[in-house]
Amino acid sequence: MTTILHNPRCSKSRAAVELLESRGVDFEVVKYLDNPPSEKELTRIVKLLGVSPETIVRKGEKLYKELGLADKKLSNREWIAMLVNNPKLIERPIVIHDEKAAVGRPLENIEAILDS
């Protein structure tokens, strides 16, 4: 099964949905702002991405600045908790396909996991 963490207001996220549809991929849409991933789910996604949780933080987001996160040194576990509690900070879109994951910026990242 393929899953996309999707924000319908984001053009890149909508483009990722279109890509999956054009490829005939059967996928589940998770509107992560309405239904944030659990700590366990997000930890798994970060592991599949092969990155640290901080890597998928939207640092240009107003909330990032409001929370003063640029000045904080958080552990991976603390970043996971921060993202679960503030899903607006999660980079988007994220596609999970066949135990691989990719952030769809650029869309070629998604194509790579679909083609592998």
C-alpha positions as CSV (number, residue, x, y, z in Angstrom):
1,M,0.0,0.0,0.0
2,T,1.1,3.5,-0.7
3,T,0.3,6.4,1.6
4,I,0.6,10.2,1.1
5,L,0.8,12.7,3.9
6,H,-1.2,15.4,2.1
7,N,-2.2,19.0,2.6
8,P,-4.8,19.9,-0.1
9,R,-3.9,23.6,0.2
10,C,-0.3,22.9,-0.9
11,S,0.4,22.9,-4.7
12,K,3.3,20.4,-4.3
13,S,1.1,18.1,-2.3
14,R,-1.6,18.3,-5.0
15,A,0.9,17.6,-7.7
16,A,2.1,14.5,-5.8
17,V,-1.5,13.2,-5.7
18,E,-1.8,13.8,-9.4
19,L,1.5,12.0,-10.0
20,L,0.3,9.0,-8.1
21,E,-3.0,9.0,-9.9
22,S,-1.3,9.3,-13.3
23,R,0.9,6.3,-12.5
24,G,-2.2,4.2,-11.5
25,V,-0.9,3.8,-8.0
26,D,-3.5,2.7,-5.4
27,F,-2.9,5.0,-2.4
28,E,-4.4,6.3,0.8
29,V,-4.5,10.0,1.5
30,V,-3.8,11.1,5.0
31,K,-4.6,14.7,5.6
32,Y,-2.0,15.0,8.3
33,L,-3.1,18.4,9.6
34,D,-6.5,16.9,10.5
35,N,-5.1,13.5,11.5
36,P,-1.5,13.9,12.6
37,P,0.7,10.8,12.7
38,S,1.5,9.3,16.1
39,E,5.0,9.4,17.5
40,K,5.4,5.8,16.5
41,E,4.2,6.4,12.9
42,L,6.3,9.5,12.5
43,T,9.4,7.7,13.9
44,R,8.8,5.0,11.3
45,I,8.4,7.5,8.5
46,V,11.6,9.3,9.5
47,K,13.4,6.0,9.6
48,L,12.1,5.1,6.1
49,L,13.3,8.5,4.9
50,G,16.7,7.9,6.4
51,V,16.9,11.3,7.9
52,S,16.8,13.0,11.3
53,P,13.4,14.3,12.3
54,E,14.7,17.9,12.1
55,T,15.3,17.4,8.4
56,I,11.5,17.3,7.7
57,V,10.8,20.5,9.7
58,R,9.4,23.4,7.7
59,K,11.8,26.0,9.0
60,G,10.2,28.8,6.9
61,E,6.9,28.2,8.6
62,K,5.7,31.1,10.8
63,L,5.0,28.7,13.7
64,Y,8.7,27.6,13.6
65,K,9.7,31.2,14.4
66,E,6.9,31.7,16.9
67,L,8.0,28.6,18.9
68,G,11.6,29.9,18.8
69,L,12.8,26.6,17.4
70,A,15.8,28.1,15.6
71,D,17.4,28.8,18.9
72,K,16.6,25.4,20.4
73,K,18.7,22.2,20.3
74,L,16.2,19.3,20.5
75,S,16.9,15.6,20.5
76,N,15.4,13.4,17.8
77,R,12.7,12.3,20.2
78,E,11.9,15.9,21.1
79,W,11.6,16.8,17.4
80,I,9.2,13.9,16.9
81,A,7.1,15.1,19.7
82,M,7.2,18.7,18.4
83,L,6.1,17.5,15.0
84,V,3.3,15.3,16.3
85,N,2.0,18.3,18.4
86,N,2.5,20.8,15.6
87,P,1.9,18.9,12.3
88,K,1.9,22.2,10.4
89,L,5.7,22.0,10.8
90,I,6.0,18.7,8.9
91,E,7.4,19.0,5.4
92,R,5.0,17.9,2.7
93,P,4.1,15.9,0.8
94,I,5.6,12.7,2.1
95,V,4.9,9.5,0.2
96,I,5.4,6.0,1.7
97,H,5.6,3.2,-0.9
98,D,6.8,-0.4,-0.4
99,E,8.7,0.4,2.8
100,K,10.4,3.4,1.3
101,A,9.5,7.0,1.8
102,A,10.3,10.3,0.1
103,V,9.5,14.0,0.6
104,G,8.0,15.2,-2.7
105,R,10.2,18.3,-3.0
106,P,11.0,17.8,-5.9
107,L,8.5,15.3,-7.3
108,E,11.3,13.3,-8.7
109,N,12.0,12.0,-5.2
110,I,8.6,10.3,-5.3
111,E,9.2,9.0,-8.8
112,A,12.4,7.4,-7.6
113,I,10.7,5.3,-4.9
114,L,7.9,4.4,-7.3
115,D,10.4,3.2,-9.9
116,S,12.7,1.3,-7.5
